[in-house]
């Protein structure tokens, strides 16, 4: 039952707390200047976030439109079988909250997700009305990230894309079996259909506006035209869990997900109800789309997670894939025990590997395999890969290509670019590398300068592992135990009361206390 007699403050408390488990919000990634008659703007430098205890993002008002839901997803605190207070905002309430928070300089944008109220279309219509009023009635020009409701009408998804900066639909779980067991109300088609539609809308908009957006992965334009058809997933990944939510894998065409195996004309027009002039006038989802997967609720290994992630980036042009360590909130035989701790270290390793896929040129099958399906607990994925491929090292700093430099542990994108530019002026030494941001504590074992390794370093697997594991072990402990300690505050009352002695009485009387 929806509690309609609650105040806005009471609704805000409930619906911010219900939104804290959705981690798929990030920097805006889009630049939009302020304009006359509107308030708010966005900067592609991004929005800085600071999450409070009630789930609210300090810079983004992070709320659910409603915590009512028709689905009974076993991992979700808002599932229909849970006995929790149910409530919902109205579009006007969300608009007023957003504007009032913005005017007080609390936020710079809005992150709006939702449960399913009555049915997907009704919920999507309410969210669309909210965004339409924010943009046109309240003239809010700031950043808006909105969740796509699985199963909603494609026309609603399309119209929403011209109002939101970013859209996302949560994948939830990487395999069909996991989704069937824990989220029986959701299907592969309901999730992938809007994801494909947003991908195609972004491609059409970019083509008609005449520019290439840097935030998205390039589509296979040589094969599929500007609408963004994608090459088939590699067979070796399809064998190991990249079959996402069906036997055809992420790239398998279907009647609900146009794109692969169709003619270009069918692709560009499929699922679109608005004319090209709309796409040529207004950017469609200018900050791209993202998704989220839950880590630890089902028995999939890291290799399966990364295989699905790689397929999403290659075939659906996603901006980001987020990973959420499962927090036990429901007691169910299909889930880990309520007393189980969230797999924070595993989540951390997945994010590290995700970074390697997006910026460092790695592939999922390079980092993991069926023989080694999970990441090393004590070494980050890049160091672990380097130790398993010592035949490719050491790398000569003054001659190695940019791609080779990127694979050196302790060396990032910026430091590799600086090295490539600086060595045109002359040979580099180890001292120069430190100034460029290279972490020599890790890189020293894998590089040479003018043919020589750094003093004290040698190319031996056992020796390097022993040196690297010490720091990684400490970092791993910090990640897994980050909630067991905190910085003391001057305002803490530790209740360390001591009995008053005779000397204390005497000191207080004489004024020497």
Secondary structure by P-SEA (a helix, b strand, c coil): cccccccaaaaaaaaaaaaccccccccccccccccccccccccccbbbbbbcccccccccbbbbccccccccccccccccccccccccccaaaaaaaaaaaaaaccccbbbbbbcccccaaaaaaaaaaaaaaaacccccccbbbbbbcccccaaaaaaaaacccbbbbbcccccaaaaaacccccccccaaaaaaaaaaaaaaaaaaacccccccccccccccccccccccccaaaaaccccccccccccccccccccccccaaaaaaccccccaaaaaccccccccccbbbbcccccccaaaaaaaaaaaaacccccbbbbbccccccccccccccccccaaaaaaaaaaaaaaacccccccccccccccccccccccaaaaaaaacccccccccccccaaaaaacccccaaaaaaaaaaaccccccaaaaaaaccccccccccccccccccccccccaaaaaaaaaaaaaaaaaaaaccccbbbbbccccccccccccaaaaaaaaaccc
